[in-house]
Amino acid sequence: MPATMPVLYLSHGAPPLADHARWPAELAAWSSELPRPTAILIISAHWEAAPIAFGATTTVPLTYDFGGFPEKYYRVRYAAPGAPALAAKVRALLGSGVAEVPDRGLDHGAYVPLKEMYPDADVPVLQLSMPTLDPTRLLEIGRTLAPLREEGVLIVGSGFFTHNLRALTADDEHAHGFMAEFDAWGREALAENDLDALLDFENKAPAAHLAHPRTEHFAPLFVSLGAGEADLDRQRTVIDGYWLGLSRRSIQFG
């Protein structure tokens, strides 16, 4: 029987995070501690589509959904196997309304971290869209997907714990006060398993609209919270600190 997998929320970063002094090694160490997944189901901040959809179930070119970076970042390849069997299970759980986008390759919210965690690209990967940014609905989607954990599927929400590109700083050691306040609030709310506060973060968290002028990078956390709800008391922050003023907080449930 496959191992019951934990659930992850990770701050994936822009393509240059692959050149970070610590981040690639932190991700590699994290994956080395996890049971070997049978497949990976990843929900990225960079794919919003309704109705909910899954991407390619065969190996297709990556989606380079960014601009203005050096050419080397557009030459990155990650030819992970498709996951048609997982797609069928996702459809069975979520219902017949799930759409399929067969030519959409993994976007950078998926392949940038996975390339560091599973560099051999030998684990089947399926990307799922976010059909909404509503935390409650995303939590329910996560709850619906939770049984996949028993089949060895690693469910990953990929976003950024704070995300305001107008509040970048010059180095990794400093963040604007409002970013640090939101990060600290989120850490405490998670530690206290305060789902009500997290679901209402736009009203409850300090400087929520400064830390997240738009909430798509925090939203994948709610899928992870739903899928990992049974293990909220067995959570840990695996990666923290800042990158150019953005919180890299990344969490494991279970």
Secondary structure as UniProt FT lines:
FT   STRAND          7..11
FT   HELIX           15..19
FT   HELIX           23..33
FT   STRAND          39..48
FT   STRAND          53..54
FT   HELIX           71..74
FT   HELIX           84..94
FT   TURN            96..97
FT   STRAND          99..100
FT   TURN            102..103
FT   HELIX           108..117
FT   TURN            119..120
FT   STRAND          125..130
FT   HELIX           135..145
FT   HELIX           146..151
FT   STRAND          153..159
FT   HELIX           165..167
FT   HELIX           177..191
FT   TURN            192..193
FT   HELIX           195..199
FT   HELIX           201..204
FT   TURN            206..207
FT   HELIX           208..211
FT   TURN            216..219
FT   HELIX           220..227
FT   HELIX           229..234
FT   STRAND          235..239
FT   STRAND          242..243
FT   TURN            244..245
FT   STRAND          246..247
FT   STRAND          250..253
//
